[in-house]
């Protein structure tokens, strides 16, 4: 209580200092005083919006966490904000009248679509938290990538949308404050009215039904309420992450026990959080600093907060994840199967090189035409294939080292870490060469992985918490990226291109780097397959078998980080190949470490070559970024995986 | 004990080794010697430090103070693989061996000998075959480990430890997840292996009667200290049991073998 009083006081002081500055600059008596206008129509509404939006997000997060019994549910982890933003971008481009009419309505439609998708994906798993958050992350990443592709395709027109997407609280009037304000009031009253169903929904399904509650009706009603609140904020000020996550958790940690106390405390804490963050942003940025959006700043503060919280959170135990599905049948001749896969890979590459759509429809290129085309197509096919192989290898290593079947470079935020490293290099050095870019993204990826695993080791995190840590890392690095991109200069376009994972400009040099990387990374891994096998037993058995666990694990982690950094340099952070390929290999009966590794690498190349080819053909003559395409494929598979029940070996 | 008189017979020399975690003493400084070829049972109530002592012996954890020597050499001077050739350790909860059959699991026991890149030689093959035979798993060698019953799975892990060709097995509650018949089966097997191969076994065991009927010697801990040590006959005594468990217990005799059996009064 005292703590939050102090925080509020600090925020008020920051605000007071700004107001004081502005006030002393006003000239009383003058009718057209620009400083007075800034005060009344800029500063004051900005503070009001910060308070109201923070409260709305806090309330929305509390509702979602309660209904889904998921301490990590909130508008941004569930993809609601990203869905709303994508809907707004699409509407701005293709139905501007709609946005003019009701931007909040468009945002609500987008957010609802995202939630509906997530609920549909995870319904069969009983809305189990890990699946829900994973599906949410997938929806959010895909929506972000699609948004970035839209911006790239439409240039400056949409760029302001992206800046706004970072959650800028800059105001030019009282409209936003009023729009959020009355909805917050309605939402709060509705939540009070629905207090009892909400309390019962926090129990498990059987008890809730035993108490005579119509589960689904009240659940959907409350989810709709939460989505409405969150998407209003998105429509007015853009994506502001982590307030919805942190406010309810902090309310609990500061001693709000009953639901009623939480309903009051969470919005208040949310309001103070956002107000304080905004005050800090204004203080740090000074006069010319409106460029760093507050939404990005909240993620910068919230990411570490979540990472710190993880070992302290009490998670609902969900038995459904523990039960093991019957293992797929092992292949009688694994190496024969791998050879077959290899043939398939070569065949796919040949098709990808020669089959294409021309002005006069589909044709197989041959002879001189083929030679001409190959010069264009070969580098990008090779880059895509090599990156697929590297991501798959990194995925096998990470899944085995963490004994977690849902871990992968993308899920643990290593790809996003590479992006943050790349952003740092571009920010420091302007136009940096490929070597520096690679160094930056490798360092970023390595740092992200080390932080995740250090937290995992210290808090003794189980597989679920490790994933949550990865999600926090993803959000943190994405915030850094968003902040840098919103600077709106040449580097921003480079980063946007990176985010969507485009191989369009791949050159021969890049192709050879990717191939060398693939060979250098995978050959030692194939030789060290025994390490992988023994490590997946966990550290204590591995040590008992005489494996020097720490150095071996560090070496493998270093290799995995390098592979994911190199691959994400070319195909972006979100391909999900690293998650899928190891699973596919296991599913076709390759279960020993070496066979799985080899099979996954080939499958990874195959997946990426197909994605690359489809991304060139689907909207011919235009091209979609390959990373976006691969992530869509990955999304489909992930859905399948979640629907069947997760197979774990940890 | 003769081990104390003859230095050649020392397997472990523990000299004032202690362990603490989070500011709490789990094991008070502890000094004792263990002889090769014997089957030791570590008994005591929950939280008495049995598992911690076993982990110190297995080098899974380092003692906070004091030192431990294995056949005269300080533990820290062993290389990781070097140590695994001498001592095999099985944690309380064995991890799932997904995607592996029994023979492959047992073959991993040869890792300390051939390493990451070394060839799996004919000698390695022989050792694995022998380990499977001694644990009566030859018929199950091609079955997936995950499809086995609890007792069979525990035997598969024992086979892995035998293939490791160590002089000492450290077992942390090897019978905790098993029903009575399988408990007897596993402990009888362990005792038999210890006799046949002359290897020492140090096992944390929960059931004092079970421990007494299979072990050569019992070591009883309470609150991080050794409170009693001796043959089962000496430990199964009302006064000694009271000092271990703080519980009034009586002793009766097995109607057929005459071995002591404890019961709660």
Interface residues (C-beta under 8 A of the other chain):
Chain A: X324 X327 X330 X403 X527 X528 X530 X531 X533 X534 X536 X537 X538 X540 X541 X543 X544 X545 X546 X547 X548 X586 X591 X592 X596 X649
Chain B: X58 X59 X60 X80 X81 X82 X83 X84 X85 X88 X89 X90 X91 X94 X95 X96 X97 X98 X99 X100 X104 X108 X109 X111 X112 X116 X117 X144 X146 X164
